[in-house]
Amino acid sequence: MKRKLLALLLASVMVLSLVACGQKETPDTPETPDDQEEVKDYSGYTIRIYSNSNSTERTTWLIQEAKDAGFTISIDDNSVISGDTAAIQAAQDKDEKLALIESQLSDACQIICDIYSRFLFESSVFEARPQEFLDADRLCQLMLEAQKKAYGDGLDQTCLHPYMWLCKGHYYSGSLSFYNFPYAFGGLFARGLYAKYQQEGEKFVPLYKEMLHATSVNDVEDTAKIAGIDLTDKAFWRQGLQSLADEIDLFCDLIK
């Protein structure tokens, strides 16, 4: 009985072996065009990225992804601010106009006054560090001095924030010194652009579009020159600041 069972098992193994040997290996079938993932060519197309001076890492990632897809990149850091400024002028309802101005001025206070205080603080830290060890009390002192200089009498002295240096991670990254400068730069640059549009009218629009297209390939100085702007001209930046002063005056008139 055992011999018959063993013989049956050996016969079964032999049959399976013959079947396996008799099978031919089928070569991989090449993918047909229908099976392949379609690769789209976006060369010749321009994608405009609205960064609004924010989220540097995300913007950098998005730029690279768009370039990999073949797009021409245009970084529009200005349309958001310029659009808000135009919306204020177009608003007919008093409450709507007040709300828009208040929003603009709140943002401007952040990117002009607060960012300036951070610039002053970082500058004072770099200046003092080679001569002394900066403990917490000294850093708080430097921060208060920076805030007082940046805000002047526009900020209640009881609302100063001596520990602002502690809650901003930017200060602790060696590669991000003066990280916040682009906020102020972008905000005033956008206002200066809109002021030129008001001065020159529709003929400025083609220059503006050409400038946006150049943001991905030119440095900032050459990009600004396309729109007829000299970034070393202090009058251009003061023009942006004056637009904020005008909005403050308008806001005060509206709440009378």
Secondary structure, DSSP 8 states (H G I E B T S, - for coil): -HHHHHHHHHHHHHHHHHHHHH----------TTTS------TT-EEEE--TT--HHHHHHHHHHHHHTT-EEEE-SSHHHHHHHHHHHH--SHHHHHHHHHHHHHHHIIIIIIHHHHHHHHHHHHHHTTTS---HHHHHHHHHHHHHHHHGGGS-GGG--TTHHHH-GGGG-TT-TTTTHHHHHHHHHHHHHHHHHHHHGGGHHHHHHHHHHHTTTS-HHHHHHHTT--TT-HHHHHHHHHHHHHHHHHHHHHT-
